[in-house]
Amino acid sequence: MPEGQAGSFDALRISNFRILFSGTLLSFTAFFMSTVVQSIVAFELTGTNTAVGSAVFGQGLGMVLLGPIGGAYADRLPRRRVIATGQILSALSLGSLGWLYAEGALRLVHLVVNSFIIGGAFGFIGPARQALVVDLVPIARRGNAMALTNVANTSSRVLGPFFAGLLLWIDEIGAAVAYGTMMLLYLGSALLLIMLPPSVVREGVDETHVFGDLTEGVRYAWNHVRLRHLLFFFVSVMLIGFPHVTLLTGLLENQLDRSAVDLTQMALFSAVGALTASVAVARYADSRYATRIYSCMAIGFGMSLMLLAGSPSFAAGTAAIVLVGSTSGGFNSLNGAVIARETETLYMGRVMSLTLMAFAGFSLTALPLGIVADLYGERVVLFSMGVGVLTLALVMSVIVARDASRPKARGEIS
């Protein structure tokens, strides 16, 4: 089959990957449900962007503090066990929030603490899940499998807001039911891992310390020029552009004269755009065009954020958010493929934990951006974010294109 012409769902022919894909779908559906539910509950508790940013900030803090260690353990411990433990912990945390909401005792501090726990757990789940893909899929289909993992991610961006919106419409107990549903989804994902073959632990792991492994992984990523540039590209775009999700509730309420609950509708349209783009680019994940498409998606993401900022109505904002979802979804979908292409299997968990810092970073910037948006308005902040992403994407596109023509240094991956 010619390069770039493999089917978009080619890796799903592998039975073990289908099981992992199904578990990923359940897990990410719970995750994106929680993003919507937490944002709406936080805004309803206080009526401010700052509260929404605070809830998301806790998630980012957990990822920053525990993500790098989670990546090191993904290369030290059986990956199935690492994923299952993180998902069970997340399930228990969300279940406790549902109980507090049903009792009328839920406060903003509970949302922040829960977000920290979810973020810390995801710091272990994310790298281990992506590294497990490499264990289950042959190298020829690795890029496609990584892209399909992100298709599960973006599919969940459709399912998560849909189920969140459906459950939140239930009078009085809607949020409690939503929290219980998320708990069950995480538990179901953990149970699917039993069907996979035992994870292989690398030889000599007992002879090293986890922090030594962490340092070695960072050194490895830094010394590989292409990998370093790709990691910087992804993390920077995420850091600048992805916090837009925390400003949507305020944009609806303060600029477009809509209810905060309409966030579910806007998130759904964004997710549909992301899913469509992710499926479209998955077929090119193992081709020589992957990095070029990756760069174009980042450029489009910056431009679409600027359009969103200037939207005069809810209809125009909805059209813009479809573009935001499409470009950001395509960019995120190809990230795993282009990073995995440059990474040795031995270091996969640790390198993938560095990409997780992108999610942590945008979660941390959500709080200051929420404060600035309360002071100067959501439109000003969104437009500035779009300009920042566009500028960065143009610069980094030139750099990674130049890297493609540079002879590889000794020790770099072919």
C-alpha positions as CSV (number, residue, x, y, z in Angstrom):
1,M,0.0,0.0,0.0
2,P,1.5,3.4,-1.0
3,E,2.7,5.7,1.8
4,G,0.0,7.8,3.3
5,Q,-2.8,5.5,1.8
6,A,-3.3,3.2,4.8
7,G,-6.8,3.2,6.1
8,S,-7.6,5.7,8.9
9,F,-8.6,2.8,11.1
10,D,-5.9,0.3,10.1
11,A,-4.5,-0.3,13.6
12,L,-8.0,-1.4,14.8
13,R,-7.5,-4.7,13.0
14,I,-5.2,-5.7,15.9
15,S,-7.5,-7.2,18.6
16,N,-5.5,-6.1,21.6
17,F,-5.4,-2.5,20.3
18,R,-9.2,-2.6,19.9
19,I,-9.5,-3.5,23.6
20,L,-7.1,-0.7,24.6
21,F,-9.0,1.7,22.2
22,S,-12.3,0.9,23.9
23,G,-10.9,1.5,27.3
24,T,-9.4,4.8,26.1
25,L,-12.8,5.8,24.8
26,L,-14.5,5.1,28.2
27,S,-11.7,6.9,30.1
28,F,-11.6,10.0,28.0
29,T,-15.4,10.3,27.9
30,A,-15.3,10.5,31.7
31,F,-12.5,13.0,31.5
32,F,-14.3,15.3,29.1
33,M,-17.6,14.9,31.0
34,S,-15.7,16.1,34.1
35,T,-14.3,19.2,32.2
36,V,-17.8,20.3,31.3
37,V,-19.5,19.4,34.6
38,Q,-16.7,20.9,36.8
39,S,-16.8,24.2,34.7
40,I,-20.5,24.6,35.0
41,V,-20.7,23.7,38.6
42,A,-17.8,26.0,39.5
43,F,-19.5,28.9,37.6
44,E,-22.9,28.3,39.1
45,L,-21.3,28.2,42.6
46,T,-19.6,31.7,42.2
47,G,-20.5,33.2,38.8
48,T,-16.9,34.0,37.9
49,N,-14.2,32.9,35.4
50,T,-11.8,32.9,38.3
51,A,-13.6,30.0,39.9
52,V,-13.6,28.0,36.7
53,G,-9.9,28.7,36.3
54,S,-9.3,27.6,39.9
55,A,-10.9,24.2,39.3
56,V,-8.9,23.7,36.2
57,F,-5.7,25.0,37.9
58,G,-5.9,22.1,40.4
59,Q,-5.8,19.6,37.6
60,G,-2.8,21.3,36.1
61,L,-0.9,21.4,39.4
62,G,-1.5,17.6,39.9
63,M,-0.1,16.9,36.4
64,V,3.0,19.2,36.9
65,L,3.9,17.6,40.2
66,L,3.2,14.0,39.4
67,G,3.3,13.8,35.6
68,P,7.1,13.4,35.1
69,I,7.2,10.7,37.9
70,G,4.3,9.0,36.2
71,G,6.2,8.8,33.0
72,A,9.2,7.3,34.8
73,Y,7.0,4.7,36.4
74,A,5.4,3.9,33.0
75,D,8.9,2.7,32.0
76,R,9.5,0.8,35.3
77,L,6.2,-0.9,36.3
78,P,3.7,-3.1,34.4
79,R,1.8,-0.5,32.4
80,R,-1.6,-2.1,32.9
81,R,-1.2,-1.8,36.6
82,V,-0.2,1.9,36.4
83,I,-3.3,2.7,34.3
84,A,-5.8,0.7,36.4
85,T,-4.6,2.3,39.7
86,G,-4.9,5.8,38.3
87,Q,-8.4,5.1,36.9
88,I,-9.7,3.6,40.1
89,L,-8.4,6.5,42.1
90,S,-10.2,8.9,39.7
91,A,-13.4,6.9,40.0
92,L,-13.4,7.2,43.8
93,S,-12.7,10.9,43.7
94,L,-15.5,11.6,41.3
95,G,-17.9,9.4,43.3
96,S,-17.1,11.5,46.4
97,L,-18.0,14.7,44.5
98,G,-21.3,13.2,43.5
99,W,-22.1,12.4,47.1
100,L,-21.2,15.9,48.3
101,Y,-23.4,17.4,45.6
102,A,-26.4,15.2,46.4
103,E,-26.0,16.3,50.1
104,G,-25.8,20.0,49.2
105,A,-22.4,20.2,50.7
106,L,-20.3,20.7,47.6
107,R,-17.9,23.8,47.7
108,L,-15.4,25.2,45.3
109,V,-12.5,23.9,47.4
110,H,-13.9,20.3,46.8
111,L,-13.7,20.9,43.0
112,V,-10.1,22.2,43.2
113,V,-9.0,19.2,45.4
114,N,-10.7,16.8,43.1
115,S,-9.1,18.4,40.0
116,F,-5.7,18.0,41.7
117,I,-6.4,14.2,42.3
118,I,-7.7,13.7,38.7
119,G,-4.7,15.6,37.3
120,G,-2.2,13.6,39.4
121,A,-3.8,10.3,38.4
122,F,-3.8,11.3,34.7
123,G,0.0,12.0,35.1
124,F,0.4,8.3,35.5
125,I,-2.5,7.1,33.2
126,G,-1.5,9.2,30.1
127,P,2.1,8.2,29.6
128,A,1.4,4.5,30.5
129,R,-1.5,4.3,28.1
130,Q,0.5,5.8,25.2
131,A,3.5,3.6,26.0
132,L,1.2,0.5,26.1
133,V,0.2,1.3,22.5
134,V,3.8,0.8,21.5
135,D,3.8,-2.6,23.3
136,L,0.7,-3.8,21.5
137,V,1.2,-2.5,17.9
138,P,3.9,-3.3,15.4
139,I,6.2,-0.4,14.4
140,A,4.7,-0.1,10.9
141,R,1.3,0.9,12.3
142,R,2.5,2.7,15.4
143,G,1.8,6.2,14.1
144,N,-1.7,5.2,13.0
145,A,-2.3,3.6,16.4
146,M,-1.1,6.8,18.2
147,A,-3.4,8.9,16.0
148,L,-6.4,6.6,16.6
149,T,-5.7,6.9,20.4
150,N,-6.3,10.6,19.8
151,V,-9.4,9.8,17.7
152,A,-10.7,8.1,20.9
153,N,-9.8,11.3,22.7
154,T,-11.7,13.5,20.2
155,S,-14.7,11.1,20.0
156,S,-14.9,11.5,23.8
157,R,-15.0,15.2,23.3
158,V,-18.3,14.5,21.5
159,L,-19.7,11.9,23.9
160,G,-18.5,13.7,27.1
161,P,-20.3,17.0,26.5
162,F,-23.4,15.1,25.1
163,F,-23.8,13.0,28.2
164,A,-22.9,15.9,30.5
165,G,-25.5,18.1,28.9
166,L,-28.1,15.3,29.0
167,L,-27.6,14.6,32.7
168,L,-27.2,18.2,33.8
169,W,-30.7,18.9,32.5
170,I,-32.1,16.6,35.3
171,D,-33.5,19.0,37.9
172,E,-31.6,19.2,41.2
173,I,-29.6,15.9,41.0
174,G,-28.3,16.2,37.5
175,A,-24.7,16.9,38.5
176,A,-24.7,14.1,41.1
177,V,-25.8,11.6,38.5
178,A,-23.1,12.9,36.1
179,Y,-20.4,12.4,38.7
180,G,-21.7,8.8,39.3
181,T,-21.7,8.1,35.6
182,M,-18.1,9.3,35.3
183,M,-17.1,7.0,38.2
184,L,-18.6,4.0,36.4
185,L,-16.9,4.9,33.1
186,Y,-13.5,5.0,34.8
187,L,-14.1,1.6,36.5
188,G,-15.3,0.1,33.2
189,S,-12.1,1.2,31.5
190,A,-10.0,-0.3,34.3
191,L,-11.8,-3.7,34.0
192,L,-11.0,-3.9,30.2
193,L,-7.3,-3.9,31.0
194,I,-7.7,-7.5,32.4
195,M,-8.3,-8.7,28.8
196,L,-4.9,-7.5,27.6
197,P,-1.6,-9.5,27.8
198,P,0.6,-8.9,30.8
199,S,2.9,-5.9,30.5
200,V,6.6,-6.4,30.0
201,V,8.9,-4.7,32.4
202,R,12.4,-3.8,31.1
203,E,15.4,-5.7,32.4
204,G,17.5,-4.2,35.1
205,V,14.8,-1.9,36.4
206,D,15.6,-2.7,40.0
207,E,19.1,-1.5,39.5
208,T,18.0,2.1,38.9
209,H,16.1,4.7,40.9
210,V,12.9,6.4,39.6
211,F,14.4,9.8,39.8
212,G,17.5,8.6,37.9
213,D,15.2,7.3,35.2
214,L,13.4,10.6,35.1
215,T,16.7,12.5,34.7
216,E,17.8,10.1,32.0
217,G,14.6,10.6,30.1
218,V,14.8,14.4,30.2
219,R,18.4,14.2,29.0
220,Y,17.5,11.9,26.2
221,A,14.7,14.2,24.9
222,W,17.0,17.3,25.2
223,N,19.9,15.7,23.3
224,H,17.7,14.8,20.3
225,V,17.3,18.0,18.4
226,R,14.2,17.0,16.4
227,L,12.4,15.6,19.4
228,R,13.3,18.6,21.5
229,H,11.8,21.0,18.9
230,L,8.7,18.9,18.4
231,L,8.1,18.8,22.2
232,F,8.6,22.5,22.5
233,F,6.2,23.1,19.6
234,F,3.4,21.0,21.1
235,V,3.8,22.2,24.7
236,S,3.9,25.8,23.6
237,V,0.8,25.7,21.4
238,M,-1.1,23.9,24.1
239,L,0.1,26.3,26.8
240,I,-1.0,29.4,24.8
241,G,-4.1,28.2,23.0
242,F,-5.9,25.4,24.8
243,P,-6.9,27.4,27.8
244,H,-9.6,28.9,25.6
245,V,-11.9,26.2,26.9
246,T,-12.0,27.8,30.3
247,L,-13.2,31.1,28.8
248,L,-16.1,29.8,26.9
249,T,-18.5,29.9,29.8
250,G,-17.8,33.6,30.4
251,L,-17.9,34.3,26.6
252,L,-21.4,32.8,26.5
253,E,-22.7,34.6,29.6
254,N,-21.0,38.0,29.2
255,Q,-20.6,38.5,25.5
256,L,-23.1,36.3,23.6
257,D,-26.1,36.6,26.0
258,R,-26.4,32.8,26.5
259,S,-26.7,30.6,29.5
260,A,-23.6,28.8,30.9
261,V,-25.4,25.5,30.2
262,D,-25.0,26.2,26.5
263,L,-21.4,25.4,27.0
264,T,-22.4,21.8,26.4
265,Q,-23.7,22.7,22.9
266,M,-20.6,24.7,22.0
267,A,-18.3,22.0,23.3
268,L,-20.2,19.4,21.3
269,F,-19.7,21.4,18.0
270,S,-16.0,21.8,18.8
271,A,-15.7,18.1,19.4
272,V,-17.4,17.2,16.2
273,G,-14.9,19.3,14.3
274,A,-12.0,17.7,16.2
275,L,-13.3,14.2,15.6
276,T,-13.7,14.8,11.8
277,A,-10.2,16.3,11.5
278,S,-8.6,13.5,13.7
279,V,-10.1,10.8,11.5
280,A,-9.0,12.6,8.4
281,V,-5.4,13.0,9.4
282,A,-5.0,9.5,11.0
283,R,-4.4,8.0,7.6
284,Y,-1.3,10.1,7.1
285,A,0.2,9.5,10.6
286,D,2.8,7.1,9.3
287,S,3.6,9.1,6.1
288,R,6.2,11.7,5.3
289,Y,3.4,14.3,5.3
290,A,2.6,14.0,9.0
291,T,4.8,16.8,10.3
292,R,3.7,19.2,7.5
293,I,0.0,18.6,8.3
294,Y,0.8,18.9,12.0
295,S,2.3,22.4,11.4
296,C,-0.7,23.5,9.2
297,M,-3.1,22.5,11.9
298,A,-1.3,24.6,14.5
299,I,-1.4,27.7,12.2
300,G,-5.1,27.2,11.6
301,F,-5.7,26.9,15.3
302,G,-4.3,30.3,15.9
303,M,-6.4,31.9,13.2
304,S,-9.6,30.2,14.3
305,L,-9.1,31.5,17.9
306,M,-9.0,35.0,16.5
307,L,-12.2,34.3,14.6
308,L,-13.9,33.0,17.8
309,A,-12.8,36.2,19.7
310,G,-14.5,38.4,17.1
311,S,-17.8,36.4,16.8
312,P,-20.7,38.8,17.0
313,S,-23.4,36.1,17.8
314,F,-23.8,32.7,19.2
315,A,-24.3,31.3,15.7
316,A,-21.0,32.9,14.5
317,G,-19.3,31.7,17.7
318,T,-20.6,28.1,17.0
319,A,-19.2,28.2,13.5
320,A,-15.8,29.5,14.8
321,I,-15.7,26.8,17.5
322,V,-16.0,24.1,14.8
323,L,-12.9,25.5,13.2
324,V,-11.2,25.7,16.6
325,G,-12.0,22.1,17.3
326,S,-11.0,20.9,13.8
327,T,-7.6,22.5,13.9
328,S,-6.7,21.8,17.5
329,G,-8.0,18.2,17.1
330,G,-5.9,17.5,14.0
331,F,-2.8,19.0,15.7
332,N,-3.3,17.0,18.9
333,S,-4.1,13.8,16.9
334,L,-0.8,13.9,15.0
335,N,1.3,14.8,18.0
336,G,1.6,11.2,19.3
337,A,2.6,10.0,15.9
338,V,5.3,12.6,15.2
339,I,6.7,12.2,18.7
340,A,6.7,8.4,18.7
341,R,8.5,8.4,15.3
342,E,11.5,10.1,17.0
343,T,11.5,8.1,20.3
344,E,13.1,4.8,21.3
345,T,10.7,2.4,22.9
346,L,12.8,2.3,26.0
347,Y,12.1,6.0,26.7
348,M,8.5,6.1,25.5
349,G,6.7,6.6,28.8
350,R,9.1,9.3,29.9
351,V,8.9,11.2,26.6
352,M,5.1,11.0,26.6
353,S,5.0,12.3,30.1
354,L,6.7,15.5,28.7
355,T,3.9,15.9,26.3
356,L,1.6,15.7,29.3
357,M,3.2,18.8,30.6
358,A,1.3,20.6,27.8
359,F,-2.0,19.7,29.4
360,A,-0.7,20.6,32.8
361,G,0.6,23.9,31.5
362,F,-2.7,25.0,29.9
363,S,-4.5,24.0,33.1
364,L,-2.1,26.2,35.2
365,T,-2.6,29.2,32.9
366,A,-6.4,28.8,33.1
367,L,-6.4,30.6,36.5
368,P,-4.5,33.8,35.5
369,L,-6.3,33.9,32.2
370,G,-9.6,33.7,34.0
371,I,-8.5,36.6,36.2
372,V,-7.4,38.7,33.2
373,A,-10.7,37.9,31.4
374,D,-12.7,39.1,34.4
375,L,-10.7,42.4,34.2
376,Y,-10.5,43.0,30.4
377,G,-13.1,40.7,28.8
378,E,-13.1,37.3,27.2
379,R,-12.8,38.7,23.6
380,V,-9.5,40.5,24.3
381,V,-7.9,37.5,25.9
382,L,-9.1,35.0,23.2
383,F,-7.8,37.3,20.4
384,S,-4.4,37.6,22.1
385,M,-4.2,33.9,22.5
386,G,-4.9,33.4,18.8
387,V,-2.2,35.9,17.9
388,G,0.3,34.1,20.2
389,V,-0.5,30.6,18.7
390,L,-0.3,31.9,15.1
391,T,3.1,33.5,15.7
392,L,4.6,30.6,17.5
393,A,3.2,28.1,14.9
394,L,4.7,30.0,12.0
395,V,8.1,30.1,13.6
396,M,8.1,26.5,14.7
397,S,6.9,25.3,11.4
398,V,10.0,26.7,9.7
399,I,12.2,25.1,12.4
400,V,10.8,21.6,12.2
401,A,10.8,21.8,8.4
402,R,14.5,22.6,8.6
403,D,15.0,19.7,11.0
404,A,13.6,17.3,8.4
405,S,16.4,18.1,6.0
406,R,19.1,18.1,8.7
407,P,21.3,14.9,8.8
408,K,20.5,13.0,12.0
409,A,23.1,13.2,14.8
410,R,24.5,10.0,16.2
411,G,22.0,8.2,18.4
412,E,18.9,9.8,16.9
413,I,16.1,7.7,15.6
414,S,15.8,7.0,11.8
